[in-house]
Amino acid sequence: VPAPQAGTREGSPGPRGSPFAGDSEEEDMGLLEVSVPDIKPQPGAGPHASWPDPVVRRHILGSIVQSEGSYVDSLKRVLQDYRNPLMEMEPKALSARKCRAVFFRVKEILHCHSVFQIALSSRVAEWDATEKIGDLFVASFSKSVVLDVYSDYVNNFTNAMAIIKKACLTKPAFLEFLKRRQVCSPDRVTLYGLMVKPIQRFPQFILLLQDMLKNTPRGHPDRLSLQLALTELETLAEKLNEQKRLADQVAEIQQLTKSVSDRSSLNKLLTSGQRQLLLCETLTETVYGDRGQLVKSKERRVFLLNDMLVSGLAIAPHPGGPSRRTLEISSLAPLGPKYVVKWNTALPQVQVVEVGQEGGSHDKDNALIQHAGAKKASAAGQAQNKVYLGPPRLFQELQDLQKDLAVVEQITLLVSTLHGTYQNLNMAVAQDWCLALQRLLRVKEEEIHSANKCRLRLLLPGKPDKSGRPISFMVVFITPNPLSKISWVNRLHLAKIGLREWLACWASAVCSVLLARGGGVQGLSPMCGPVPISCLKLRCFAERAPVLAGEELANVSSSLLLGL
């Protein structure tokens, strides 16, 4: 393996920078053009041939070599078939600045894997003598440069896809270029299909090494290094997945903001401050009638931000269905969904209501609780003063089974008093009826228990009625699995705690500024506790506070503290 280039760290392709940095010939310095011989592992009698399944390990090694070769070829295609022609094209279908942003860090990733491919070929050539591969992965992918270049690539991926999508929509020449390249490629893989491969690379490595470790017996010299390599790759993949998740969350907020009217209050809330997306998932919202019957269900995209909850409906780009041009673009680059916001509410006003709480503090106000999307309760329903929480049909069926079992038990007692013997009317048949109903009851109870595990019930504030009394409405979401519901309940709870602490710190900062200026606000008392210097909003307020007039500062602080 060639020695690292002078001035770089561990053979690093260069300093980390912005995807919009200058593109000069120095970029190519330190990048090697490598020629890898086509060496395939040949079956033979190695030094550990007595161990079980030596041929299986050779086949897995062949899969690693083939997979790495295909990956390196894909990276070369990204540069040779797309980046270089776009940079040289006149007139430009994509500006040089945007081109650098789209293909940011691809060269560096190719360099890392080209060096790894050379070492991998050498290891294959001496496989019969060593039968070791794990140490090579540890040496190649435990370097900080690998995490640096992949982190930059993953963080920039969403931005790169947004640039490609916008260029496809606004520049026909660029769209035509992508279509021609896809048609001319041997496998018809799109640019997106090639550029997503670096994100998928380490999960593929992990699967291959897990298979290799599974077929490596204890005591084998490669077993410990394989375990170390798996640990390194899993840690690296976890870090990259977390960065990809954060980048996707930022993109989701941006997409949601674009879908909201510029004049709406929600748009102002989304664009003001630094809001974070804590959780986002597609859930099924169910609507029940007065008697608990399921009226309708619909998919909703639910966004949990650090201070609000938003429910939206994903819609197609065109009401009459996607056009041919839209289909062409979506086949080349993923188009983000557009949303229609159905409702949004402040996080402190959201309450999670579990099954069993319907007999609690809400009973006295049940007449003021409505189901989202359902019609107003009838007079009979209001007289019953009952709110159906959970899967109503299942509860009704359970009650019917319990009544039927009570009736059958009475019939059994009457059958036991008969003096004669009658076909199909004896104690054995009656007991069979009881056992069958008991089995149905157990099944129904399990169905209810399972259904409750996936039902998220939220009590949200609604518009007051004619008398001015507040009305709350119940929204019931079906989560994909029980773990998803647990995640939503926990995230909602933690987000409300974090919001309360943040508001307390904000109020403490306001009081500290007022006291420092020798002023005071009537009716306000200073709050104890240190002011977190790292909080961006508190820094912004502290910078602005000295230039505020005394009355304006008092008004700001009063409004903040009243919110607590």
C-alpha positions in Angstrom: 0.0 0.0 0.0 1.5 3.4 -0.9 2.7 5.6 1.9 0.4 8.5 3.0 0.8 11.8 1.1 2.7 14.4 2.9 0.5 17.0 4.7 -2.4 14.6 5.1 -3.6 12.7 8.1 -3.3 8.9 7.7 -3.4 9.3 3.9 -6.4 11.6 4.2 -7.5 13.0 0.8 -7.4 16.5 2.3 -9.0 18.8 4.9 -12.6 18.6 5.4 -14.6 21.4 4.0 -17.8 22.6 2.5 -19.3 21.0 -0.6 -19.2 24.4 -2.2 -15.4 24.7 -1.7 -13.2 25.5 -4.8 -12.5 22.7 -7.2 -8.8 22.8 -8.3 -6.2 20.4 -9.5 -4.9 20.0 -6.0 -8.1 18.0 -5.4 -6.6 15.1 -7.4 -3.3 15.1 -5.5 -2.9 12.0 -3.3 -5.5 10.1 -5.3 -4.1 7.0 -6.9 -5.1 5.3 -10.1 -4.9 1.6 -9.1 -5.1 -1.5 -11.3 -6.3 -4.5 -9.3 -5.7 -7.9 -10.8 -8.6 -10.2 -11.1 -7.6 -12.7 -8.4 -10.2 -15.1 -7.1 -9.7 -17.4 -4.1 -8.9 -20.9 -5.3 -9.9 -23.9 -3.2 -6.9 -25.7 -1.8 -5.5 -27.3 1.3 -4.6 -24.5 3.6 -2.9 -24.8 7.0 -6.4 -25.0 8.7 -8.1 -27.4 6.3 -9.0 -29.7 9.1 -11.4 -27.1 10.5 -15.0 -27.4 9.4 -16.3 -25.5 6.4 -13.0 -24.1 4.9 -14.6 -23.9 1.5 -17.5 -21.8 2.9 -15.0 -19.2 4.1 -13.5 -19.1 0.6 -16.9 -18.5 -0.9 -17.6 -15.7 1.5 -14.2 -14.2 0.7 -15.1 -14.3 -3.0 -18.4 -12.5 -2.2 -16.4 -9.8 -0.3 -14.0 -9.3 -3.3 -16.9 -9.2 -5.8 -18.9 -6.8 -3.7 -16.0 -4.5 -3.2 -15.2 -4.5 -6.9 -18.8 -3.7 -7.8 -18.8 -0.9 -5.2 -15.6 0.7 -6.5 -16.9 0.5 -10.1 -20.0 2.3 -9.0 -18.0 5.1 -7.5 -15.9 5.4 -10.6 -19.1 5.6 -12.7 -20.4 8.5 -10.6 -17.2 10.5 -11.3 -16.6 9.4 -14.9 -20.1 9.2 -16.3 -21.7 12.1 -14.3 -19.4 14.5 -12.5 -16.7 14.9 -15.1 -19.0 15.4 -18.1 -21.1 17.9 -16.1 -18.0 19.9 -15.1 -16.8 19.9 -18.8 -20.1 20.5 -20.4 -20.7 23.8 -22.3 -23.2 25.3 -21.9 -23.4 24.2 -18.3 -26.4 22.0 -17.5 -25.4 22.3 -13.8 -23.1 25.1 -12.4 -19.7 24.1 -11.2 -20.7 25.2 -7.7 -23.7 22.9 -7.6 -21.8 20.1 -9.2 -19.2 20.2 -6.5 -22.0 20.1 -3.9 -23.8 17.1 -5.5 -20.6 15.0 -5.7 -19.0 16.1 -2.5 -16.6 13.6 -1.0 -17.1 11.0 -3.7 -13.5 11.2 -4.8 -12.2 10.7 -1.2 -14.5 7.7 -0.7 -13.2 6.2 -3.9 -9.6 6.7 -2.8 -10.2 5.0 0.6 -11.8 1.9 -1.1 -9.2 1.8 -3.9 -6.4 1.5 -1.3 -8.5 -1.2 0.6 -9.1 -3.0 -2.7 -5.3 -3.3 -3.3 -4.7 -4.7 0.2 -7.7 -7.1 -0.3 -6.3 -8.4 -3.5 -3.0 -9.1 -1.8 -4.7 -10.9 1.0 -6.6 -13.1 -1.4 -3.4 -14.1 -3.1 -1.9 -15.4 0.2 -5.2 -16.8 1.5 -4.0 -20.4 1.7 -1.1 -19.4 3.9 -2.9 -17.0 6.3 -6.7 -17.4 6.0 -7.1 -14.0 7.7 -9.3 -11.1 6.7 -10.6 -9.4 9.9 -7.3 -7.5 10.6 -7.5 -5.9 7.2 -10.9 -4.5 7.9 -9.7 -3.2 11.3 -6.7 -1.5 9.7 -8.6 0.0 6.8 -11.8 1.3 8.5 -10.8 2.2 12.0 -9.0 5.3 10.7 -10.6 8.7 11.5 -10.4 9.7 7.8 -13.0 7.1 6.9 -15.5 8.5 9.4 -14.7 12.0 8.3 -15.3 11.5 4.6 -18.4 9.3 5.1 -19.9 11.7 7.6 -19.5 14.6 5.2 -21.1 12.5 2.4 -24.0 11.4 4.6 -24.7 14.9 5.9 -24.6 16.3 2.4 -26.7 13.5 0.8 -30.1 15.1 1.4 -28.8 18.4 0.1 -27.4 16.7 -3.0 -30.7 15.0 -3.8 -32.5 18.3 -3.4 -30.2 20.0 -5.9 -30.7 17.2 -8.4 -34.5 17.3 -8.0 -34.6 21.1 -8.4 -32.3 20.9 -11.5 -34.5 18.2 -13.0 -37.6 20.4 -12.5 -36.0 23.6 -13.8 -33.4 22.6 -16.4 -34.5 20.3 -19.2 -30.9 19.8 -20.4 -29.9 18.3 -17.1 -32.9 16.0 -17.0 -32.1 14.9 -20.6 -28.5 14.3 -19.5 -29.5 12.0 -16.7 -31.9 10.1 -18.9 -29.3 9.5 -21.5 -26.7 8.3 -19.0 -29.2 5.8 -17.5 -30.1 4.4 -20.9 -26.5 4.0 -21.9 -25.5 2.3 -18.6 -25.2 -1.5 -18.7 -27.5 -2.1 -15.7 -29.8 1.0 -16.1 -29.0 2.1 -12.6 -29.9 5.8 -12.0 -27.6 8.4 -10.5 -29.6 8.2 -7.3 -29.1 4.4 -7.3 -25.3 4.9 -7.6 -25.1 7.7 -5.0 -27.0 5.8 -2.4 -24.5 2.9 -2.4 -22.0 4.6 0.1 -24.9 4.9 2.6 -25.6 1.1 2.2 -21.9 0.0 2.1 -21.2 -0.6 5.8 -24.4 -2.6 6.5 -23.3 -4.8 3.5 -19.9 -5.2 5.0 -21.4 -6.1 8.4 -23.6 -8.8 6.9 -20.6 -10.4 5.0 -18.4 -10.4 8.1 -21.2 -11.8 10.3 -21.4 -14.6 7.8 -17.7 -15.1 7.9 -17.6 -15.1 11.7 -20.4 -17.6 11.8 -18.3 -20.0 9.7 -15.0 -19.3 11.6 -14.5 -21.9 14.4 -13.2 -21.1 17.9 -9.4 -21.0 18.1 -9.1 -19.8 14.5 -6.5 -17.0 14.2 -9.0 -14.9 12.3 -11.9 -15.1 14.8 -10.7 -12.4 17.2 -9.9 -10.0 14.4 -13.3 -10.6 12.8 -15.0 -9.8 16.1 -13.0 -6.5 16.3 -13.7 -5.7 12.7 -17.5 -6.2 13.3 -17.3 -4.0 16.4 -15.6 -1.2 14.4 -18.0 -1.4 11.5 -21.1 -1.5 13.6 -19.9 1.5 15.6 -19.1 3.3 12.4 -22.5 2.4 10.8 -24.3 3.5 14.0 -22.7 6.9 13.9 -23.5 7.4 10.2 -27.1 6.2 10.7 -27.5 8.8 13.5 -26.1 11.6 11.3 -28.4 10.4 8.4 -31.4 10.5 10.8 -30.6 14.1 11.9 -30.2 15.2 8.3 -33.5 13.6 7.3 -35.2 15.3 10.2 -34.0 18.7 9.0 -35.2 17.8 5.5 -38.6 16.8 6.9 -39.1 20.1 8.7 -38.0 22.0 5.5 -40.5 20.0 3.5 -43.3 20.6 6.0 -42.5 24.4 6.0 -42.6 24.5 2.2 -46.1 22.9 2.3 -47.5 25.5 4.6 -48.8 28.8 3.3 -46.4 31.7 3.9 -49.1 33.8 5.6 -50.2 31.1 8.1 -49.2 31.3 11.7 -47.8 27.8 11.5 -45.3 28.9 8.8 -44.1 31.7 11.1 -43.7 29.2 14.0 -41.8 26.7 11.8 -39.4 29.3 10.4 -38.8 31.2 13.7 -36.3 29.8 16.1 -34.4 26.5 15.9 -37.1 23.8 16.1 -36.0 20.2 16.2 -38.0 17.2 14.9 -38.0 14.6 17.6 -40.1 12.0 15.9 -41.9 11.6 12.6 -44.0 8.6 11.4 -46.9 7.7 9.3 -49.8 6.6 11.6 -53.4 5.6 10.9 -55.9 7.9 12.4 -59.2 6.2 13.3 -62.6 7.9 13.7 -65.4 6.4 15.8 -69.1 7.1 15.9 -71.4 7.8 18.9 -71.7 4.1 19.7 -68.1 3.3 19.3 -68.4 2.0 15.7 -65.4 2.6 13.4 -66.5 5.3 11.0 -63.3 5.7 8.9 -59.5 5.5 9.1 -57.0 7.5 7.2 -53.2 7.8 7.1 -51.6 10.8 8.6 -48.0 12.0 8.8 -47.4 13.0 12.4 -44.6 15.4 13.4 -43.4 15.7 17.0 -41.4 18.8 17.3 -39.7 20.1 20.5 -42.7 22.4 21.2 -45.6 21.3 19.1 -47.4 18.4 17.5 -48.4 18.5 13.8 -50.6 16.2 11.8 -50.5 16.3 8.0 -51.7 14.5 5.0 -49.2 13.5 2.3 -50.6 14.4 -1.2 -49.6 13.7 -4.7 -47.8 16.5 -6.6 -50.8 16.9 -8.9 -54.4 16.5 -8.1 -55.2 14.5 -11.2 -52.2 12.2 -10.7 -48.5 12.6 -11.4 -47.6 13.8 -14.9 -45.3 12.0 -17.3 -42.5 14.5 -16.5 -43.0 14.0 -12.8 -42.8 10.3 -13.2 -39.6 10.7 -15.2 -38.0 12.8 -12.5 -39.2 10.6 -9.7 -37.5 7.6 -11.4 -34.2 9.5 -11.5 -34.3 11.3 -8.1 -36.7 10.9 -5.2 -39.3 13.6 -4.9 -40.2 14.6 -1.4 -43.9 14.5 -0.5 -46.1 17.6 0.0 -48.3 17.9 3.0 -51.6 19.4 3.9 -51.6 20.3 7.6 -54.8 19.0 9.3 -54.1 20.3 12.8 -51.3 21.5 15.0 -51.3 22.1 18.7 -48.8 23.3 21.4 -47.1 20.4 23.1 -48.1 21.3 26.7 -51.7 21.0 25.7 -51.4 17.4 24.4 -52.4 14.6 26.9 -51.9 10.9 26.4 -54.9 9.0 27.6 -54.5 5.3 28.2 -57.2 2.6 28.5 -58.5 2.6 32.0 -58.3 6.3 32.5 -61.7 6.9 31.1 -63.2 6.5 34.6 -60.9 9.1 36.1 -60.7 12.8 36.1 -62.3 13.2 32.6 -65.7 11.6 33.6 -67.2 14.9 34.8 -66.4 16.6 31.5 -67.2 13.7 29.2 -69.9 15.7 27.5 -67.2 18.1 26.3 -64.9 15.4 24.8 -65.5 14.5 21.2 -63.8 12.1 18.8 -61.9 13.8 16.0 -63.8 13.7 12.7 -67.0 12.2 14.3 -70.4 13.8 14.4 -71.7 15.5 17.5 -73.0 13.0 20.1 -76.7 12.4 20.1 -79.0 13.2 23.0 -79.0 9.5 24.0 -75.3 9.3 23.8 -74.9 12.4 26.0 -77.4 10.9 28.5 -75.2 7.8 28.8 -72.3 10.2 29.5 -69.7 7.7 28.1 -66.6 8.1 26.0 -65.3 5.1 24.1 -61.6 4.8 24.5 -59.8 1.9 22.8 -61.2 -0.4 20.1 -64.9 0.0 20.8 -66.2 -2.9 18.6 -63.9 -5.3 20.5 -65.2 -4.1 23.9 -68.8 -4.4 22.7 -68.1 -8.0 21.4 -66.5 -8.8 24.7 -69.5 -7.6 26.6 -71.8 -9.7 24.4 -69.8 -12.8 25.0 -69.9 -12.3 28.7 -73.7 -11.9 28.6 -74.0 -15.0 26.4 -71.8 -17.0 28.8 -74.0 -16.0 31.7 -77.0 -17.2 29.8 -75.4 -20.5 28.8 -74.4 -21.1 32.5 -78.0 -20.7 33.5 -79.1 -23.1 30.7 -76.5 -25.6 32.0 -78.0 -25.4 35.5 -81.5 -26.0 34.0 -80.2 -28.9 31.9 -78.8 -30.5 35.0 -82.3 -30.7 36.4 -83.7 -32.7 33.5 -84.9 -36.3 34.4 -84.9 -37.7 30.9 -82.1 -38.3 28.4 -82.3 -36.3 25.2 -80.0 -36.1 22.2 -77.9 -32.9 22.0 -79.5 -31.7 25.3 -77.4 -33.0 28.1 -74.7 -31.8 30.5 -71.8 -32.7 28.1 -73.2 -30.5 25.3 -73.9 -27.7 27.8 -70.4 -27.8 29.2 -69.0 -27.8 25.7 -71.0 -24.6 25.0 -69.5 -23.0 28.2 -65.9 -24.0 27.3 -66.3 -22.7 23.7 -67.6 -19.3 25.0 -64.7 -19.2 27.5 -62.2 -19.8 24.7 -63.8 -17.0 22.6 -63.6 -14.7 25.7 -59.9 -15.4 26.0 -59.3 -14.7 22.3 -61.3 -11.5 22.5 -59.3 -10.3 25.6 -56.1 -11.0 23.8 -57.3 -9.1 20.7 -58.2 -6.1 22.9 -54.9 -6.3 24.7 -53.0 -6.5 21.4 -55.0 -3.6 19.9 -54.4 -1.4 22.9 -50.7 -1.9 22.5 -50.8 -0.2 19.1 -53.4 2.5 19.9 -52.1 6.0 20.8 -54.9 8.2 22.2 -54.3 11.9 22.4 -56.6 14.5 24.1 -56.2 17.8 22.2 -57.8 21.2 22.8 -60.6 22.3 20.5 -62.6 25.4 19.9 -64.9 26.4 22.8 -68.6 25.8 22.5 -71.3 28.5 22.3 -71.3 28.9 26.1 -67.5 29.4 26.1 -66.6 26.2 27.8 -63.5 24.5 26.4 -64.0 21.4 24.3 -61.3 18.7 23.9 -61.3 16.1 21.2 -59.9 12.7 21.2 -57.5 11.6 18.4 -56.8 7.8 18.1 -53.8 6.7 16.1 -52.9 3.2 15.2 -49.1 2.7 15.4 -47.3 0.1 13.2 -46.3 -2.0 16.2 -46.3 -1.8 20.1 -42.7 -0.5 20.2 -43.8 2.4 18.1 -46.5 3.4 20.6 -44.1 3.1 23.5 -41.7 5.4 21.6 -44.4 8.0 20.9 -45.5 8.0 24.6 -41.9 8.3 25.9 -40.9 11.0 23.4 -44.0 13.1 24.2 -43.3 12.8 27.9 -39.6 13.7 27.6 -40.4 16.6 25.1 -42.8 18.2 27.6 -40.3 17.9 30.4 -37.6 19.4 28.2 -39.9 22.3 27.2 -40.8 23.1 30.8 -37.1 23.2 31.7 -36.2 25.4 28.7 -39.0 27.8 29.6 -37.8 28.0 33.2 -34.3 28.8 32.1 -35.6 31.5 29.7 -37.6 33.1 32.5 -34.5 32.9 34.8 -32.5 34.7 32.2 -35.1 37.5 31.9 -35.1 38.0 35.6 -31.3 38.0 35.7 -31.1 40.7 33.0 -33.8 42.8 34.8 -31.9 42.6 38.2 -28.6 43.3 36.5 -30.0 46.5 35.1 -31.3 47.5 38.5 -34.9 47.3 37.3 -37.8 45.2 38.3 -41.2 44.1 37.1 -44.2 44.4 39.4 -45.6 41.1 40.4 -42.5 39.2 39.2 -40.0 37.5 41.5 -36.5 36.5 40.5 -36.2 32.7 39.8 -33.3 30.8 41.2 -30.9 28.7 39.1 -28.0 29.4 36.8 -28.5 30.6 33.3 -27.2 28.1 30.7 -24.7 30.0 28.6 -24.8 27.4 25.8 -28.4 28.1 25.0 -28.5 29.9 21.7 -31.8 31.7 22.4 -30.7 32.9 25.8 -27.5 34.3 24.2 -29.6 36.1 21.6 -31.9 37.5 24.2 -28.9 38.6 26.4 -27.4 40.4 23.4 -30.6 42.1 22.6 -31.6 43.0 26.2 -29.3 46.0 26.8 -30.8 47.9 23.8 -34.4 47.2 24.9 -36.3 50.0 26.6 -37.3 49.3 30.2 -41.0 49.1 29.3 -40.4 46.8 26.3 -38.1 44.5 28.4 -40.7 44.3 31.1 -43.4 43.4 28.6 -41.2 40.6 27.1 -40.4 39.1 30.4 -44.0 39.4 31.6 -45.3 37.5 28.6 -42.6 34.8 29.0 -43.3 34.3 32.7 -47.1 34.3 32.2 -46.6 31.3 29.9 -45.2 29.3 32.8 
